[in-house]
Amino acid sequence: MPPETSRFPPPHIQPDLLLEDGEVIEGLKVIHISGHTHGSIALYNQTRRILFTGDALLYFSGKVVGQSEQSSVDIREARRSIERLTILDFDIMLSGHGEPLRQNASALVRELYDSLKSY
């Protein structure tokens, strides 16, 4: 039986292109949201009020959830990244896993962040 390996830290991958926080590409604003992995980003379209969160936030069974300590390289940074997303105004949240969140998305992200402040 092969030895068990951890996903964290993930292997280093040399990116083809480095994106700067705040940079806009094809109408999508880059927001650095490290924590789940180093170098994670969200993409925000203010005009269409859509946020792509990657794996930083997920939506399952009517609930927005963040990453656990076990699935993050830095849980404190992951929570700071969620805080950064609370200032955005968006209706739709699309994550790397789970269902699309099509209503009240920014309000539900703020509720999640408020619940995390007590930890």
ABEGO torsion letter per residue (X at the ends): XBBBBBAOBBBBBBBABBBBBGBBBGGBBBBBBBGABBGBBBBBBAAAGBBBAEAABBBBGGBBBBBBAAABABAAAAAAAAAAAAABBBABBBBABEBBBABGAAAAAAAAAAAAAAX
